[in-house]
Amino acid sequence: MSEKLYFASDYMQGAHPAVLQRLLENNLLPSAGYGTDGFSEAAREKIRLACAAPEAEVFFLVGGTQANALVLTALLKPWQGVIAADSGHISVHEAGAIECGGHKVIALPQHSGKLCPAEVEACILAWQRDANREHIVMPGAVYISHPTEFGTLYSLSELESLSRICRANGLSLFLDGARLAYALACPENELSLPDLGRLCDAFYIGGTKCGCLFGEAVVFPRRGTVLHFFTIIKQRGALLAKGFVAAHQFDALFTDGLYGRIGETAIRAAARIREALTEKGYPLAFDSPTNQIFPILDAGQLARLSASVEMGFWENLPDGRTVMRLATSWATADADVDALIALL
């Protein structure tokens, strides 16, 4: 094994011990397939309680791109597209998965990774008032993520504004929660799971990056939001025969409030790294309070750090410097943070 320090992403370890223990405990218990088993229903009920959404429909999928593509396919009519920040995951990092499904991503300018509610409303009204709108893709949904691609957070008032605008104009509001546990653990965060249940038409609770071996829990807070979503999952080849494997993992995450705490290690580690970078004169590209840090490195710094640290590439700047990404996770060790700070 390499002696490098691994900070390239937040899904580089297996699973939280509580998740593995739950899988081990239930490993030899026969269960019905396709999420029709009692374990899956028990996990769904725990999620409903955590979201204060007793009528919610919950589905377990494998990964984030799959969840985004399937939910938006289900929410949108064939003639509709989805509004997203131009930096949003579906805009830049999903290889055209949404467009591949026949829906345009209507990209608006990002503001610290976020959509501006007023600009979303202006986009919707512009389509409504355009005499040529029958020739133009109709906005049918709004996509956001929490945290954003830049590790930033929506405020409660921003989410309330987006929800109000969507409901006033007949659009669905969908929140990508791939890193949701890191938002919930962040002191600056204002949003709770019940807020998502109240204000969103669909969202998903990330597991892959947040302590599971794999898996995302898609939540439709109001029953009947999407008809036959189970069948849509099957049609797209995304239906797990062993659905109970995902259910065991989420059941563990939603026992004794683990999901609300699991991101705390990552937030503490990221804060230490961010402070060290600032103290040592490394500029940061984004003011992110969560588990992603974006240092700007010159060529020499990049070469030296890359020899010892696995980082994620973000972008090249016109002046020859590079923005890299350091990501902490639920499993980040204090010793690795110490070693990274020493290298800086």
C-alpha positions, 0 to 999 in steps of 0.5 A: 500500500502507498504511504500517501495521505488520502484526502481526494474524496469522502468515499475512500473508506468502506463503511461505518462500524455500526453499518458493518455490524448491522450487515453482519448481524443480518447476513444469514437471515433470508429476506424478500427481494426488491425492497419488499422485506420487513427490514426495508420497511423498518428503515423507511419508517425510521427515515419518515420519523426523522423527516417528520414526513409520515406519508413519505415514500422512500426508495433505496438506490445505489448512487448519486448520479443514478438517484438524480437521473431517476428522480428528475426523469420521474418529475419532469414531463418530456418537454421540460428541463431542470434549472440548476446552478452552472456549477451544480453536479448535474451540470458538470460532473454527471457526464450528461446523465440528465440530458441522456434521459431527454431533459435539458439542464437549464444552467443559471449562474452560481453564487458561492455554488448556490442558485439565487431565488430571484434569478430562478423566478426570473427564469421561470417568468421569462419562459412564461412571458416569451411569445415563442415559449412553445419552441423553448424547453419549459422549466419543470423542476429546480435542482439544488444540492446541500452542501453545494459542489463548493461545500457551501450551505443554503440558508433556511430563508433561501430554501423557503424562497425557492420552495415558494417560487416553485410551488407558485409556478408548478415546478418541483424542488429537488435537493441532492443530499449526497453529502447531507450528513456533513451539512447536518453536522456543520455548526453553520447549517440551518436546515434540518431533515424536517425542513427538507420534508416540508419544503422539497418535493423530493430529496435524497439522503446520501449514504455512499459518502456518509458511512454506507458501503453504497446507497442513497435514500430517495424521499418523496415527502408527499405520497403520490408525488411520482406514480409507479416510481418502483417501476421506473427504477426497474425500467432503468435497471436500477432495482436492487434484488437484494434491496435489504442490503441497502436497508440494513445500512440506512437502518443503522444510520438512523438508529440513535441519531447516528446520521446526525452525528456521523459527519462531525469528525469530517467537519472538525478535521476540515476546520483544522486543515482550513485553519492551517492553510490560512495560517500558512498563507495558502489562499482558498478558492471558496469559503466552505464551512463543510468537509471540502476545502479548496486550496489554490496552489502554485506549481511548486506547492502542487508538485510537493504536496502531490508527492505525499497527498492524494487530492482532487483536481478542481480547476486550472486558473489563468495565472497558472495556479491550480485549485485542488480539493481536499475532502475529509470524511466520517473516517478521517483520522486525527493522525492523517490531519496532523501529518497533512498539516506538518506537510503544509 
